[in-house]
């Protein structure tokens, strides 16, 4: 949605005038009808959207307020009175600040709202807090596939709030379970139909921009810049640094672990809603830059591995669910760590050292536990210019030997053999990240392979203190197109300036690609439609007991402007059900 037409603005403005009329009239009516009417202050909406949609901000607030009055019998506090107490209208407000505002205004509830533009679709999120300490804050969600459906979405949002908070009974058409803050999914077959993709093999055979008439919600030719059919969790009021997905508590269901720079949050995922069941805060010496899950000890519960560091050296941790909380497994260890899938060995814990004189020391090692610390077990065959966070191991060409797929400091994807010989370097940019290790105030580039030449083995050794090294998002290895070879799934955060101005890392939109080896290069199999927001991390996991289905989990930082990295922000997670290509039969099987 690059621009907004004048007719759209005009139509929306007409609705705004009508709704503003109801806002001013409804409080008296509500009071007359119901002596127990609750008072509500609706705050200005936060806009995670292009500037061309800024005109909607006041209208959304007015429409939600009027609908809460009409549908829930609420008494709406005059906006001017509310705004006079706000330092920055339309900016994120912490829960304790909202509670304090409710008490200052003398109202029963404060409602904060946000609109998030995600390609062609929009998400409307609301949070309700109360001046009553016994009231547990509640989150609500509605979505609109396109701009002209926003009014209907606001109405739906008002009904779920009215039902869940004010005790109203929605009409049949808008009925939503009062305690469910996210739309419940349809039956499995119907849900899959909403996310069905074109067959990846068909995409592979018809690429080069000649695909037409495709309505797939995830796979798209490069010319399409919209997104449809995703599901979304509620917004979270922190700036996402890393995430992973796995069975943390051993109940057989996938859990989501997210982290900002200081805290680790574990969530159950129920009806597209993240329900927190554990949280851990790391000490000040451990600024989090990566999260990975893996059941390394084989007890059916995935450990949570947190790679952290101060300005100079690593201080990493690991936790495991003990039945009631996340207990410490590894404590303040002097290694950068992550879970790596090793061919023939499965998931292993890998690490790389750093120190006062160098952010990274050459050598990536498989680690073994020793009490609450670790010891190096064996060095992983890897060129010294590749660091712990930049690579994945895969047999992309089907020759029975694994190659190293990695992302360079210039955000180029490349493939090398374990001996360091380069097979291929991409022309396009991939990856892109704003998370890093090193000092905040000394802005320099990170180590890694140079696009135009292979660095010598002592590149990492020359890295001194006062450096900054950016941490790439993960690379996922999976056979996506059913040809029996490993394919690569990688994100692409989009920004021109961030790849030409050193240490300027601002990404406002993103995509995810699946790439397969075509004999000479990694070529595109499919890509998602453009997503408005920055992807710090994602995960792509096969669905259990299914041969050709997988789930894509996308951690997303919502775009609110260049200052969001400094002032805090909001994050969310998008979910896709993806149908993979069926496995192809070998030539001998075909003959038989």
Secondary structure, DSSP 4 states (H G I P E B T S, - for coil): -----HHHHHHHHHHHHHHHHHHHHHHHHHHHH-TTPPEEEEPPPEEES-GGGTTHHHHHHHHHHHHHHHHH-PEEPPHHHHHTT-SSTTS---HHHHHHHHHHHT-SEEEEEEEEEETTEEEEEEEEEESSTTPPPEEEEEEESSGGGHHHHHHHHHHHHHHHHS-----GGG---TT--SPPP--HHHHHHHH----HHHHHHT-TT---S---SS---TT-----S-EE---BSS---EEEEE-SSSSSS-EEEEE-SSEEEEEEEETTEEEEEEEEE--TT-EEEEEEEE-TT-SSS-EEEEEEE-SSSB-EEEEEE-SSSEEEEEEEESEEEEEEEETTTEEEEEEEE-BTTBS--S-EEEEEEETTEEEEEEE----TTS-TTSEEEE-TTSSSS-EEEEE-TTSEEEEE-TT--EEEEEEEE-B----EEE-SSS--PPPS--SSSPPPTTTGGG--TT-EEE-PPP-EEE--SSSSS-EEEEEEEE-SGGGTSTT-----EEEEEEEEE-SSSEEEEEEPPPEESEEEEEEEEEPTT-SSEEEEEEEEEPP--TTHHHH---EEEEEEEEEPPPPPPPHHHHH-
